[in-house]
Amino acid sequence: MNVAILGYDTEGRVSYDYYRKLGHDVTICDQKTDLAVPAGAATVLGESYLDDLDRFDILVRTAGMSPRKILSKNPAVASKITTQVNEFMHVSPTRNIIGVTGTKGKGTTSTLIAQMLEAAGKRVHLGGNIGIPALELLDEDIRPEDWVVLELSSFQLIDLKVSPHIGVCLMVVPEHLDWHPDINDYTLAKSNLFAHQKSTDIAIYFPESELSRLISSHGHGQKLPYFASPGAAVSGGEIAIENQPICRTDELKLLGQHNWQNVCAAVTAVWQATQDVAALRKALTTFTGLEHRLELVSEHHGVRYYNDSFGTTPETAMVALQAFNEPKVIILGGSDKGANYEELAKTVAKTNVRQALLIGEQAVRIQAALEAAGFHDFQPGGTTMNDIVEKAQAIAQPGDVVLLSPGCASFDMFENYKDRGNQFKRAVQALA
C-alpha cells in the first residue's frame, strides 16, 4: 500500500520506520524543506505537502496536525486518516491497556500507574504523549500479559477508533482552544477514550469535574469515580480504596493537594489490575514527580526556586500557587492559548504572593486581570530568562518561594515548555 507520513517529527520518524518494515511504499510529507530524511526516501516537502493526498491508501498524521487541516485540502480522505495510537491499539499484543487523559496531571498519573504496576511485579510499557511514541513501544517485545500505559492528549484522541480496556479522565478545563474551535470539540475529542469501550471495560473519572463526567459518559464501560467512593479517596489524611488504607497524604513526596487527585486516579486504575497494597504504597511514597512539574531546582540564600514550566494553563498556575503557604514571587505569562485569567488573578490576590513578574505576549492581559482583582504588586519580568530570574532573586526574601508557573504556553519567548524550564533551571543555578 501507499502510505503518507504527514509530519516528519519524532512520531513521524517512528511511523516511517514502522510502515517501511511492513513493506509498504512510504512517502514523507512535511511543510519544512530542510528535513534530514532517510536516504532514498520519497518526499513531498514545502507548501504543497498536503496536496492530492487521495492518491495514498493510508494517511498517518502526526498528533499535532489537525484532521481539519488535512480535510480542508482533501475533503474525501477522512476514512484514510489514522495515527500512531490508532495503529498501536489495533496491533498491540496485549489488551491490558490503560489510557489517561485530562487537561493536566496526565504525565504524573500515567507514570504513577506504571510505577505501581511495576512494583507489583507487572511488566509495563509507558508511552504516548509522555514522550515515547506508541508504535515505538512495539520494539519492547510486548507480551499478552504485559500492561501498557498511554498518556493521551486531545490531539491524539480526536480520531481514535479503539478505546483502551481502562480509561482514566482527570480534571478537564478549557485548553488548546487555539487548536480546537471550541470547548465542545475539545471534550468530544477526549470522549473517544471511552466512546468505543465495551461493558467489560472500565471508565474512571473525576466526579467533581463536570467535563470529566461528560467525557467518561460516552461508551459502555463501567463507570467508576475516583477521589470518591468506590474509587480511591482521601479521608482523615489517608488515601484508601474499598476500605483498604494505602498510605497517608503526608507520606507523599508530590507537592500540592491537587496531586492527591492524581494519586487517587492512579490507585483506582491500578486496583483493577492488582490489590497489592505494599506495592502501591511503595510507589506512592517514593515518587517525587516529573521534570518541569513543581520541580525543586535549588535553595539559594534561603529562597527555594521551583520549576513548574509545564503549567501552561491558568488552572495549573492556580494549583501551584496553592501548593505553598510561604510568600511567593511568581513568574506569569507567555503565549496565548485562548485562556481567561480572571480566576488566576483572584488566586494570586489571596495566596500570599509578594510579587508577580509578568512576561511574554499575555503580560498585558494578565496585568489587567490582576488589577481587576485588586492586586497591584506586579512588574515586568524581563525579556530573557536570566533577567527574569535575577529580578526574582532581588525581590525574594529568605523563606520565600520563587515559582515559575506561567499559566501560558511558551512559544513567544521559548522553543517549548521544556526549553523554558531548562533555561529557568540554568539561570537559577548560575545565581551568585
C-alpha positions as CSV (number, residue, x, y, z in Angstrom):
1,M,0.0,0.0,0.0
2,N,1.0,3.6,-0.5
3,V,1.4,5.3,2.9
4,A,1.9,9.1,3.5
5,I,3.5,10.2,6.8
6,L,2.1,13.6,7.4
7,G,4.6,15.5,9.6
8,Y,8.1,14.1,10.0
9,D,8.7,14.9,13.7
10,T,9.5,12.4,16.4
11,E,6.3,10.5,15.8
12,G,6.7,10.7,12.0
13,R,10.2,9.1,12.1
14,V,8.8,6.2,14.1
15,S,5.8,5.8,11.8
16,Y,8.1,5.9,8.7
17,D,10.2,3.0,10.1
18,Y,7.1,1.0,11.2
19,Y,5.4,1.1,7.8
20,R,8.6,0.5,5.9
21,K,9.2,-2.6,7.9
22,L,5.8,-3.8,6.9
23,G,6.8,-3.5,3.2
24,H,4.7,-0.5,2.3
25,D,5.7,2.3,-0.1
26,V,6.1,5.3,2.3
27,T,6.2,9.0,1.4
28,I,7.2,11.7,3.9
29,C,5.1,14.8,3.6
30,D,6.2,17.9,5.6
31,Q,6.0,21.6,5.2
32,K,9.7,22.0,6.1
33,T,12.1,21.8,3.2
34,D,15.3,21.3,5.1
35,L,14.5,18.0,6.8
36,A,17.0,15.3,7.2
37,V,15.3,12.2,5.8
38,P,16.4,8.6,5.2
39,A,18.5,8.1,2.1
40,G,16.2,7.3,-0.8
41,A,13.0,8.2,1.0
42,A,10.2,9.6,-1.2
43,T,9.2,13.0,0.0
44,V,6.8,15.9,-0.7
45,L,8.2,18.9,1.1
46,G,7.2,22.5,1.3
47,E,3.9,24.3,0.8
48,S,2.3,21.6,-1.3
49,Y,2.9,18.8,1.2
50,L,-0.9,18.3,1.8
51,D,-1.9,18.4,-1.9
52,D,-3.5,15.5,-3.7
53,L,-3.5,13.1,-0.7
54,D,-6.3,11.0,-2.2
55,R,-3.6,9.1,-4.1
56,F,-2.4,7.4,-0.9
57,D,-4.1,4.4,0.8
58,I,-3.2,5.4,4.4
59,L,-2.5,8.9,5.8
60,V,-0.6,8.8,9.1
61,R,-0.9,12.2,10.7
62,T,1.3,13.4,13.5
63,A,-0.6,14.2,16.6
64,G,-0.3,18.0,16.4
65,M,-1.7,18.1,12.8
66,S,-5.4,18.6,13.0
67,P,-7.5,16.3,10.7
68,R,-9.4,19.5,9.7
69,K,-6.2,20.8,8.1
70,I,-5.9,17.7,6.0
71,L,-9.5,17.6,5.1
72,S,-9.6,21.3,4.1
73,K,-7.5,20.4,1.1
74,N,-8.6,16.8,0.7
75,P,-12.3,16.5,1.7
76,A,-12.7,12.9,0.6
77,V,-9.9,11.3,2.6
78,A,-11.4,11.1,6.1
79,S,-11.5,7.3,6.1
80,K,-7.8,7.1,5.2
81,I,-6.5,9.2,8.1
82,T,-5.0,7.4,11.0
83,T,-2.5,7.9,13.8
84,Q,0.2,6.1,15.7
85,V,-2.2,5.5,18.6
86,N,-4.9,4.0,16.3
87,E,-2.4,1.6,14.7
88,F,-1.0,0.6,18.1
89,M,-4.4,-0.1,19.5
90,H,-5.1,-2.4,16.6
91,V,-1.9,-4.4,16.7
92,S,-0.9,-4.3,20.4
93,P,-0.1,-7.9,21.6
94,T,-1.9,-7.1,24.9
95,R,-5.3,-5.8,25.6
96,N,-4.2,-4.7,29.1
97,I,-4.1,-1.0,28.1
98,I,-4.7,1.9,30.4
99,G,-5.3,5.3,28.7
100,V,-5.0,8.5,30.7
101,T,-6.4,11.9,29.5
102,G,-7.3,15.2,31.2
103,T,-6.1,18.8,31.0
104,K,-3.2,18.5,33.4
105,G,-1.8,15.7,35.5
106,K,-1.7,13.1,32.7
107,G,2.0,12.6,32.8
108,T,2.2,12.3,36.6
109,T,-0.8,10.0,36.8
110,S,0.4,7.8,33.9
111,T,3.9,7.5,35.5
112,L,2.4,6.7,38.9
113,I,0.3,3.9,37.3
114,A,3.3,2.4,35.6
115,Q,5.4,2.5,38.7
116,M,2.7,0.9,40.9
117,L,2.2,-1.8,38.4
118,E,5.9,-2.4,38.2
119,A,6.2,-2.5,42.0
120,A,3.5,-5.2,41.9
121,G,5.7,-7.3,39.6
122,K,3.9,-6.5,36.3
123,R,5.8,-5.9,33.1
124,V,4.8,-2.4,32.0
125,H,5.3,-0.2,28.9
126,L,4.7,3.6,29.3
127,G,4.3,5.9,26.3
128,G,2.1,8.1,24.2
129,N,2.1,11.9,24.8
130,I,4.6,11.4,27.7
131,G,7.4,11.1,25.2
132,I,7.7,7.6,23.7
133,P,5.6,7.3,20.5
134,A,3.1,4.4,20.8
135,L,4.4,2.4,17.9
136,E,7.9,2.6,19.4
137,L,6.7,0.6,22.3
138,L,6.4,-2.4,20.0
139,D,10.2,-2.6,20.0
140,E,10.0,-3.6,23.7
141,D,8.6,-7.1,22.8
142,I,5.2,-6.6,24.4
143,R,3.6,-9.8,25.7
144,P,-0.1,-10.6,26.1
145,E,0.2,-10.5,29.9
146,D,2.0,-7.1,29.9
147,W,0.4,-3.8,30.8
148,V,0.6,-0.7,28.6
149,V,0.0,2.8,30.0
150,L,-0.6,5.6,27.4
151,E,-0.8,9.3,28.2
152,L,-3.2,10.7,25.5
153,S,-3.9,14.3,24.5
154,S,-6.9,15.6,22.7
155,F,-4.8,15.8,19.6
156,Q,-4.2,12.1,19.7
157,L,-7.8,11.2,20.7
158,I,-9.7,13.4,18.2
159,D,-10.0,10.5,15.7
160,L,-9.3,7.5,18.0
161,K,-11.3,4.5,16.8
162,V,-10.4,1.9,19.5
163,S,-10.8,2.6,23.2
164,P,-8.5,1.0,25.9
165,H,-9.6,-1.5,28.4
166,I,-9.3,1.1,31.2
167,G,-9.7,4.8,30.5
168,V,-9.0,7.5,33.0
169,C,-10.2,11.1,32.7
170,L,-8.7,13.6,35.1
171,M,-9.8,17.2,35.7
172,V,-10.7,18.9,32.5
173,V,-10.8,22.6,31.9
174,P,-10.8,24.6,28.6
175,E,-7.4,24.3,26.9
176,H,-5.9,24.2,23.4
177,L,-8.7,26.5,22.1
178,D,-6.1,27.7,19.6
179,W,-6.3,24.2,18.0
180,H,-9.8,23.2,18.8
181,P,-12.5,25.6,17.5
182,D,-14.4,25.4,20.8
183,I,-14.7,23.6,24.2
184,N,-17.2,21.2,22.7
185,D,-14.7,20.0,20.1
186,Y,-12.1,19.6,22.9
187,T,-14.3,17.5,25.1
188,L,-15.6,15.4,22.2
189,A,-12.0,14.6,21.2
190,K,-11.3,13.3,24.7
191,S,-14.5,11.3,24.8
192,N,-13.1,8.9,22.3
193,L,-11.0,7.5,25.1
194,F,-14.3,5.9,26.3
195,A,-16.6,6.0,23.2
196,H,-15.6,2.6,21.9
197,Q,-15.5,0.8,25.3
198,K,-17.5,-2.4,25.9
199,S,-19.3,-3.3,29.0
200,T,-16.3,-5.3,30.2
201,D,-14.1,-2.2,30.1
202,I,-13.7,0.5,32.8
203,A,-14.2,4.2,32.6
204,I,-12.6,6.1,35.6
205,Y,-13.5,9.7,36.0
206,F,-13.2,12.7,38.4
207,P,-16.8,13.3,39.7
208,E,-16.1,16.9,40.8
209,S,-15.4,17.9,37.2
210,E,-18.5,18.3,35.1
211,L,-16.4,17.9,31.9
212,S,-14.7,14.8,33.2
213,R,-18.1,13.3,34.0
214,L,-19.4,14.2,30.5
215,I,-16.4,12.8,28.7
216,S,-16.4,9.5,30.5
217,S,-20.2,9.0,30.0
218,H,-19.5,8.0,26.4
219,G,-19.3,4.3,25.6
220,H,-20.4,1.2,27.5
221,G,-17.6,0.9,30.0
222,Q,-18.3,0.5,33.7
223,K,-18.3,4.0,35.3
224,L,-16.0,4.3,38.3
225,P,-15.3,7.6,40.1
226,Y,-12.0,8.5,41.9
227,F,-11.5,10.9,44.7
228,A,-14.8,9.5,45.9
229,S,-16.1,6.0,46.8
230,P,-16.0,3.4,45.5
231,G,-12.7,4.5,43.9
232,A,-9.7,5.7,45.8
233,A,-10.4,8.7,48.0
234,V,-8.8,10.8,50.8
235,S,-10.3,10.7,54.3
236,G,-8.7,11.6,57.6
237,G,-5.4,12.3,55.9
238,E,-5.3,8.8,54.4
239,I,-5.6,7.5,50.8
240,A,-7.8,4.4,50.8
241,I,-9.8,2.3,48.4
242,E,-12.6,-0.2,49.3
243,N,-11.8,0.5,53.0
244,Q,-8.2,-0.6,52.4
245,P,-5.7,2.1,53.5
246,I,-2.8,2.6,51.1
247,C,-0.8,5.5,52.6
248,R,-1.1,8.8,54.4
249,T,-1.1,12.0,52.4
250,D,1.8,13.4,54.4
251,E,3.9,10.4,53.2
252,L,3.6,11.5,49.6
253,K,6.6,13.2,48.0
254,L,4.4,15.0,45.5
255,L,3.7,18.7,46.3
256,G,0.2,20.1,46.4
257,Q,-3.3,18.8,47.2
258,H,-4.1,18.7,43.5
259,N,-1.7,15.8,43.3
260,W,-3.9,13.9,45.8
261,Q,-6.4,13.7,42.9
262,N,-3.8,12.3,40.6
263,V,-2.8,9.7,43.2
264,C,-6.4,8.6,43.7
265,A,-6.9,8.3,40.0
266,A,-3.8,6.2,39.6
267,V,-4.7,4.0,42.6
268,T,-8.2,3.4,41.2
269,A,-6.8,2.4,37.9
270,V,-4.1,0.0,39.3
271,W,-6.6,-1.5,41.7
272,Q,-8.3,-3.1,38.7
273,A,-5.1,-5.0,38.0
274,T,-3.7,-5.7,41.4
275,Q,-4.6,-5.2,45.1
276,D,-1.0,-5.4,46.2
277,V,-1.2,-2.7,48.9
278,A,2.5,-2.9,49.8
279,A,3.5,-2.3,46.1
280,L,1.1,0.6,45.7
281,R,2.3,2.2,49.0
282,K,6.0,1.8,48.0
283,A,5.5,3.5,44.7
284,L,3.4,6.3,46.1
285,T,5.8,7.2,48.9
286,T,8.9,7.3,46.8
287,F,7.7,9.0,43.6
288,T,8.9,12.6,43.6
289,G,7.3,13.9,40.4
290,L,8.2,14.7,36.8
291,E,10.6,17.3,35.4
292,H,9.0,20.7,34.9
293,R,6.1,19.9,37.3
294,L,6.6,21.7,40.7
295,E,10.3,20.7,40.4
296,L,12.6,22.0,43.2
297,V,15.6,23.4,41.4
298,S,17.6,24.6,44.4
299,E,17.6,26.7,47.5
300,H,19.7,29.8,47.3
301,H,20.2,32.2,50.2
302,G,17.1,30.8,52.0
303,V,14.9,31.1,48.9
304,R,13.6,28.0,47.1
305,Y,13.2,28.0,43.4
306,Y,10.6,25.8,41.7
307,N,10.2,25.0,38.0
308,D,6.6,24.4,37.0
309,S,7.1,25.3,33.3
310,F,4.6,22.5,32.4
311,G,1.9,24.7,34.0
312,T,0.6,26.2,30.7
313,T,-3.0,27.0,31.8
314,P,-4.3,29.4,34.4
315,E,-5.7,26.5,36.4
316,T,-2.3,24.8,36.7
317,A,-0.7,28.1,37.9
318,M,-3.5,28.3,40.5
319,V,-2.9,24.9,42.0
320,A,0.9,25.6,42.0
321,L,0.3,28.8,44.0
322,Q,-2.0,26.9,46.4
323,A,0.8,24.3,47.0
324,F,2.8,26.8,49.0
325,N,1.9,28.8,52.1
326,E,5.2,30.8,52.0
327,P,5.4,34.2,50.4
328,K,5.9,33.8,46.7
329,V,7.4,35.5,43.7
330,I,5.6,34.1,40.8
331,I,6.5,34.3,37.1
332,L,3.4,34.5,34.9
333,G,2.9,34.9,31.2
334,G,3.7,33.6,27.8
335,S,1.9,33.0,24.5
336,D,-1.9,32.7,24.2
337,K,-3.9,29.5,24.4
338,G,-7.3,31.2,24.4
339,A,-7.5,31.2,28.3
340,N,-9.2,33.5,30.7
341,Y,-7.1,34.9,33.6
342,E,-9.9,36.2,35.9
343,E,-9.8,33.2,38.4
344,L,-6.0,33.1,38.3
345,A,-5.8,36.8,39.3
346,K,-8.2,36.2,42.2
347,T,-5.9,33.3,43.3
348,V,-2.8,35.4,43.1
349,A,-4.6,38.1,45.2
350,K,-5.3,35.6,48.1
351,T,-2.3,33.2,48.1
352,N,0.5,35.3,49.7
353,V,2.2,36.5,46.6
354,R,4.9,39.1,47.3
355,Q,5.3,40.0,43.6
356,A,4.2,38.8,40.2
357,L,6.7,39.1,37.4
358,L,4.8,39.3,34.1
359,I,6.4,38.1,30.9
360,G,5.6,37.5,27.2
361,E,2.6,38.3,25.0
362,Q,0.0,37.7,27.7
363,A,1.6,40.1,30.2
364,V,-0.8,42.9,29.4
365,R,-3.9,40.7,29.7
366,I,-2.7,39.2,33.0
367,Q,-1.9,42.6,34.4
368,A,-5.5,43.8,33.5
369,A,-6.9,40.7,35.3
370,L,-4.7,41.3,38.4
371,E,-5.8,45.0,38.6
372,A,-9.4,44.0,38.3
373,A,-8.8,41.6,41.2
374,G,-7.3,44.4,43.3
375,F,-3.7,43.1,43.1
376,H,-1.1,45.6,42.2
377,D,2.2,44.0,43.3
378,F,3.4,43.2,39.8
379,Q,6.0,44.4,37.4
380,P,7.5,43.4,34.0
381,G,9.7,40.3,34.4
382,G,12.2,40.9,31.6
383,T,12.9,39.6,28.1
384,T,15.4,36.9,28.9
385,M,15.3,34.1,31.5
386,N,18.5,35.4,33.1
387,D,16.9,38.8,33.6
388,I,13.7,37.3,34.9
389,V,15.5,35.1,37.5
390,E,17.8,37.9,38.6
391,K,14.8,40.2,39.2
392,A,13.1,37.4,41.2
393,Q,16.2,37.0,43.3
394,A,16.3,40.7,44.0
395,I,12.7,40.7,45.2
396,A,12.6,37.4,47.2
397,Q,13.4,37.3,50.9
398,P,14.7,34.3,52.9
399,G,11.9,31.8,53.4
400,D,10.2,32.8,50.1
401,V,9.4,30.6,47.1
402,V,10.2,31.7,43.6
403,L,7.8,29.9,41.3
404,L,7.9,29.6,37.5
405,S,4.3,28.6,36.8
406,P,3.5,30.8,33.8
407,G,-0.2,29.7,33.2
408,C,0.5,30.2,29.4
409,A,2.2,28.5,26.5
410,S,5.8,29.2,25.8
411,F,6.1,29.8,22.1
412,D,6.6,33.6,22.2
413,M,9.9,33.5,24.0
414,F,11.0,29.9,24.1
415,E,11.0,26.8,21.9
416,N,8.6,24.9,24.2
417,Y,7.8,24.4,27.9
418,K,10.9,22.2,28.3
419,D,13.2,24.9,26.9
420,R,11.5,27.4,29.2
421,G,12.0,25.2,32.2
422,N,15.6,24.3,31.3
423,Q,16.5,27.9,30.8
424,F,15.0,28.7,34.2
425,K,17.0,26.0,35.9
426,R,20.2,27.1,34.3
427,A,19.6,30.7,35.3
428,V,18.8,29.7,38.9
429,Q,21.9,27.5,39.1
430,A,24.0,30.4,37.8
431,L,22.9,32.8,40.6
432,A,25.7,34.4,42.6
